[in-house]
Amino acid sequence: MERPDTPLSPDTPLSDVRAVVFDTDGVITDSARVHAAAWKEAFDAFLRAHPPADPEQRRPFDVRDDYLRHVDGKSRLDGAAAFLASRGIESSEGTVRAVAADKEERFTRRLREHGVEAYPGTVRLVHALRRAGTPLAAASASRHAGELLTRAGVRDLFDVLVDGAEAARLGLPGKPQPDLFLTAADRLGVPADRAAVVEDALAGVEAGRRGGFALVVGVDRAATGDSADRLRRHGADIVVRDLAELLGEESK
C-alpha cells in the first residue's frame, strides 16, 4: 500500500501540466454507484408505469451499460432524455423533468443514509500534486458535488469547485461540451493546453478532448469488456484503473 506522503514521480504524465481538473463522481468520490442505483430505481419505475410498445425496450435499466452510455457525466435532464430516447420513448419536457426529479429524490435519500467515500488512490495522487504546487479543481455536472466532497472529507484539497449549480447559473452546456472543464481551468488561471482533465465518463473524456486539454486521463472504474478502449476512443490519452498508478514506480 502506498504511503500517504508518496511523492509525485517526475516520470508521471501529470508532471508536464500546470493544473489538473478532476471530475467528481467516480473519480474523486465513490458516488457514481449511488447515482447509478438511483437512476435504476427511477427508470425501472417509469418503464413499469409506461412500458414501450417493443417488449425488448422494456428491459430494466442496466447500471453498467445503460449508465455509462446514456447518463454518466451528464446533467440529470440530459441523462434522463438520453436514456428515454434510447428506449424509443418520445418524452415531453415535463416527462423528462419528472423522471429527473424522481432520480434526484432517490439519490438524495441514499446519500443521506449511506454517505460516500473518496477513492484512496485519488486522495494520494491529490496530496502528491498539492505538495508539488499544482493547482487543482473539482468539477461536476451534479449539484451535490460540494456536499459529496465535504462528506468524503476532501473538499479542502481543491482550490476550485465548479458544480452543477454553478454551471446552471452560468448557462454552461453539459458534457460532452467542454465548458465545465474550461471554466474550472480558467478559475485556476491556467489555459487548457497546459492543464489535464481526469474523467471516468465517456462524455467527460470527450469533453476534455474537445476542450483542447494537454492531457486527458480516463479512469476505468468499470474494468469490463472494452471499457478502457471506449474511453480511449472518446478522447482519453491514457487510461488507468486507479489514479495511484500515476504516482509512478515509487508508489508500488
C-alpha positions in Angstrom: 0.0 0.0 0.0 1.3 3.5 -0.9 2.3 5.8 1.9 0.2 8.9 2.3 3.3 11.0 1.6 4.2 9.3 -1.7 6.0 11.9 -3.9 4.9 12.8 -7.4 7.2 10.9 -9.7 8.9 13.1 -12.4 8.0 10.3 -14.8 4.3 10.7 -14.4 2.4 12.3 -17.3 1.0 14.8 -14.9 4.4 16.3 -14.2 4.2 18.1 -17.5 1.0 20.0 -16.8 0.5 23.2 -14.7 -3.0 22.3 -13.4 -5.4 19.4 -13.1 -9.2 19.3 -13.2 -10.8 16.3 -11.6 -14.3 15.1 -12.3 -16.1 14.3 -9.0 -18.4 11.3 -9.3 -16.4 8.1 -9.9 -13.1 9.9 -10.0 -12.8 11.6 -6.6 -15.7 10.0 -4.7 -17.3 6.6 -4.9 -20.6 8.2 -5.7 -21.2 7.1 -9.3 -22.6 3.8 -7.9 -25.1 5.8 -5.8 -26.1 7.8 -8.9 -26.4 4.6 -10.9 -28.6 2.9 -8.3 -30.9 5.9 -8.0 -31.2 6.1 -11.8 -32.1 2.4 -12.0 -34.9 2.8 -9.5 -36.3 5.9 -11.3 -36.0 4.5 -14.8 -37.3 1.0 -13.9 -40.3 2.6 -12.2 -41.0 4.7 -15.3 -40.7 1.7 -17.6 -43.2 -0.3 -15.5 -45.7 2.5 -15.5 -45.1 3.4 -19.2 -43.9 0.2 -20.9 -42.6 0.8 -24.5 -44.5 -0.9 -27.3 -41.5 -3.1 -28.1 -41.1 -5.7 -25.4 -37.3 -5.7 -25.9 -37.2 -2.0 -24.9 -39.0 -2.8 -21.6 -35.9 -4.5 -20.1 -34.7 -2.9 -16.8 -32.0 -0.2 -16.7 -28.5 -1.7 -16.6 -26.3 0.0 -14.0 -23.2 -0.6 -16.1 -24.0 -0.4 -19.8 -27.0 2.0 -19.8 -25.4 4.1 -17.1 -22.1 4.5 -19.0 -23.8 5.0 -22.4 -26.6 7.4 -21.5 -26.3 9.2 -18.2 -22.8 9.1 -16.8 -21.2 12.5 -16.6 -24.3 14.3 -17.9 -26.7 16.6 -16.2 -29.9 15.0 -14.8 -32.1 16.3 -17.6 -29.7 15.4 -20.4 -29.2 11.9 -18.9 -33.0 11.3 -18.5 -33.7 12.4 -22.0 -30.9 10.3 -23.5 -32.0 7.1 -21.8 -35.7 7.5 -22.6 -34.7 8.2 -26.3 -32.6 5.0 -26.3 -35.7 3.1 -25.5 -37.7 4.7 -28.3 -39.8 6.8 -25.9 -40.8 10.2 -27.2 -40.9 12.2 -24.0 -42.0 15.7 -23.3 -40.0 18.2 -21.3 -42.4 17.5 -18.4 -41.8 13.8 -18.5 -38.0 14.3 -18.6 -38.2 16.6 -15.7 -40.4 14.2 -13.7 -38.0 11.3 -14.2 -35.0 13.5 -13.3 -36.8 14.8 -10.2 -37.6 11.2 -9.1 -33.9 10.2 -9.5 -32.9 13.3 -7.5 -35.1 12.4 -4.6 -33.9 8.8 -4.6 -30.2 9.9 -4.8 -30.6 12.4 -2.0 -32.2 9.8 0.2 -29.4 7.3 -0.5 -26.7 9.9 0.1 -28.2 10.9 3.5 -28.5 7.3 4.6 -25.2 5.9 3.4 -22.8 8.7 2.5 -19.8 8.3 0.2 -16.1 7.9 0.5 -13.2 9.2 -1.5 -11.0 6.8 -3.5 -7.8 6.3 -1.6 -5.7 6.2 -4.8 -7.2 9.6 -5.8 -6.5 11.1 -2.4 -2.9 10.0 -2.6 -2.4 11.5 -6.0 -4.1 14.7 -5.0 -1.8 15.1 -2.0 1.2 14.5 -4.2 0.1 17.1 -6.7 -0.6 19.6 -3.9 2.9 19.1 -2.5 4.3 19.7 -6.0 2.4 23.0 -6.0 -0.1 22.0 -8.8 -3.4 24.0 -8.7 -6.3 21.6 -8.6 -10.0 21.9 -9.4 -13.0 19.6 -8.9 -15.8 19.8 -11.5 -19.1 18.0 -11.8 -22.4 18.2 -13.5 -24.0 17.4 -10.2 -25.4 20.0 -7.8 -24.4 17.7 -5.0 -20.7 17.9 -5.7 -19.8 20.2 -2.8 -21.7 18.1 -0.4 -20.2 14.9 -1.7 -16.6 16.3 -1.4 -17.4 17.6 2.1 -18.9 14.3 3.3 -15.8 12.5 1.9 -13.5 14.9 3.8 -11.7 16.1 0.7 -13.3 19.5 -0.2 -10.4 21.5 1.2 -7.9 19.7 -1.1 -9.2 21.5 -4.2 -8.6 25.2 -5.0 -11.7 25.5 -7.2 -15.1 23.7 -7.4 -17.4 24.2 -10.4 -20.6 22.2 -9.8 -23.9 21.7 -11.4 -25.5 24.7 -9.6 -22.7 27.0 -10.8 -22.9 25.5 -14.3 -26.6 26.3 -14.4 -26.0 29.8 -13.1 -23.5 30.5 -15.9 -25.6 28.7 -18.5 -22.9 26.2 -19.3 -23.8 23.4 -21.7 -23.3 19.9 -20.4 -20.7 17.3 -21.4 -19.5 16.4 -24.0 -19.2 20.1 -24.4 -16.0 21.2 -22.6 -17.4 24.4 -20.9 -17.5 23.0 -17.4 -13.8 22.0 -17.5 -12.7 25.1 -19.3 -14.4 27.2 -16.6 -12.5 25.3 -13.9 -9.2 25.7 -15.7 -9.8 29.4 -16.2 -10.5 29.9 -12.5 -7.2 28.1 -11.7 -5.5 30.7 -14.0 -4.2 28.0 -16.4 -5.0 27.6 -20.1 -6.5 24.3 -21.2 -3.5 23.4 -23.3 -1.3 23.5 -20.2 -3.8 21.6 -18.0 -5.1 18.0 -17.6 -8.6 16.6 -17.1 -9.3 13.4 -15.2 -12.6 11.7 -16.0 -14.3 8.3 -15.8 -17.2 9.0 -18.1 -17.3 8.8 -21.9 -18.9 12.2 -22.2 -16.3 13.6 -19.9 -13.2 12.4 -21.7 -14.8 13.6 -24.9 -15.3 17.0 -23.3 -11.6 17.1 -22.3 -10.6 16.3 -25.8 -12.9 18.9 -27.3 -11.6 21.5 -24.9 -8.0 21.1 -26.1 -6.6 20.0 -22.8 -3.0 18.9 -22.8 -3.8 15.6 -21.2 -7.0 13.6 -20.8 -6.8 10.8 -18.2 -9.5 8.2 -18.3 -10.3 6.3 -15.1 -11.7 2.8 -16.0 -13.7 2.0 -12.9 -15.9 -0.5 -14.8 -12.8 -2.5 -16.0 -15.1 -4.8 -18.0 -15.2 -5.7 -21.7 -14.0 -2.9 -23.9 -14.5 -0.1 -21.3 -10.9 1.0 -21.4 -10.9 1.1 -25.3 -14.1 3.1 -25.2 -12.5 5.7 -23.0 -9.6 5.9 -25.5 -11.9 6.2 -28.5 -13.8 9.0 -26.8 -10.7 11.0 -26.1 -8.6 9.6 -23.3 -4.8 9.9 -23.9 -4.1 7.3 -21.1 -6.4 5.0 -19.1 -5.8 3.7 -15.6 -7.9 1.7 -13.2 -6.8 3.6 -10.2 -5.2 7.1 -10.0 -2.4 5.8 -7.7 -1.0 4.3 -10.9 0.0 7.9 -11.9 2.3 8.1 -8.9 4.9 6.1 -10.8 7.1 3.2 -9.8 8.0 4.7 -6.4 4.4 4.1 -5.3 4.5 0.4 -5.8 
